[in-house]
Amino acid sequence: MLKAVNPPDATWPGLSQGMVIRGGGFFVSGGHCGLDASGEPITTSMEDQIVAMFEGLKRTLTQAGLGFEHVARTTCFVREFDPELLKTIKAVRARYYNSDCPPASVMVQAGLYDSKLFAEIEVIAGVP
């Protein structure tokens, strides 16, 4: 269903330059942040918040009958391009995505709705 598109001279570890989506349709998520059960940002650690962000996305994908293997594109909005945050996001996302066919990815510095948030993520997935 998904096919990574990576020209030989444009490879980047951990993401694909493009994705071909074949199948029945598309799933588009809203933004997901690292929140606790009451909807407040997780503040125990940067990693805890990023894991919670991916776990929230996982619950939404599961509810749609999908998994991370269906994700074709990820947009991650970050509060700032902090080296520790980028390292943490890369490490955590590697736990969820298939390294043989990682999604095309974009990272954007943006103002997030709560100053305690490090990042927000949204995805586009193919529906088989």
C-alpha positions, 0 to 999 in steps of 0.5 A: 500500500505504501511505497517509499520514494527516495532518490539515490542522491536525496536520502535522509536517515529515518524519513522518506522523501516521498510516499506513494499511497495505494488503496482505498482512501486517506486518513488525515489526523488533527494535531496530537500533543503529549497530554495526560488523561485530563488533557494537560501537558505532560511535564515529567520529562521531554521524552515522556511528553513525546512518547505520550504524543505518539501514544495519543496518535496511536490511539487515534490511528487504532480507532480508525482501523490503522497503524503507524505502517499506514502513515505516509506523511508526518508533520511535527510542529516544534516550539523550537529547534532545540538539539535535545528535542530533535534527538528525542523526537527522532529516538521516540519516532523510531520506536513507532515507524517501520525503518524500511518504509518511514513516512515522509516528514516535515518539521515546522517551528511554530507557536503551540497553544501551551508553553509547556508543550514541546511538539505537536504532530499530525499525519496523513495515512493511506486507508487500505 
